[in-house]
Amino acid sequence: MEEKPVKIEFIKKKGDNYLIKFPYLKIPVSVNDDLYVKMLNSSMYEFVNLPKQNSRVNSA
C-alpha cells in the first residue's frame, strides 16, 4: 500500500526560520532552512500555500 504525502501548510518565513503547519497540530512548527529544503524535495510531504518565487533574468 502506497502512503500519501502529508499535506503541510506554509504559514510564513520568520527571520531565518519557516513556520509550517502539520495537519492535526494546533500550532505551527518552526523549521530552519536546511530542514525546510529537505522537506520541499521529499516525496513524503506536499506543501500548500507556497509563496510564488520571483525569478529574475539579467541579460546584457
N, C-alpha and C positions, 0 to 999 in steps of 0.2 A: 504494500500500500504506500503510495507516494504522499508525503506530507506537503501541505500547502504552506507557502511562506507566511510569516507573521506580518500583519499589516501594522506598520509603525507610522504614527503621525508626527511630522516635523512641526515643531512649535516655533522656535526661533533660535538664532545664534546669539549667545550672550557672552561677550568677551572672546576668550579662546575656546569656549565650550559650546556644545549644541544641546538644546533642550528638545527631547523627543518623548513621545507618549506611547506606551505599550497598551494594547487592549487589556482591559480588566485591572489596570492600575489607576488609581485616582489622581496621582500626582505625576508630573513629568520627571524624567530622568535626565541628568546632565552627563554627557559623554565628551571626552576630548576628541581632537581632530583625528588622531590615528584610529581610534575605535570607530568613529563615525564613517571614515572612508572604508574601513574593512566591512562594516555593515552594509554600506551602499553597494559594494562589489560582491556581496554574498547572496546566494540564491535562497538563503533561509529567511530573508527579510524583504518586505516590499514597502517602500516609503510612499506615503501620500502627502499632499500639500507641500511638495518640494518647491523652493523658490526657483524662479526662472534664472538660468545662467545667462548673463550678458557676455557675448563674445565680441572681442574687438579684433579687427583686421587692420593692421598697419601696413600700408604699402607706400613705397616711394615712387 
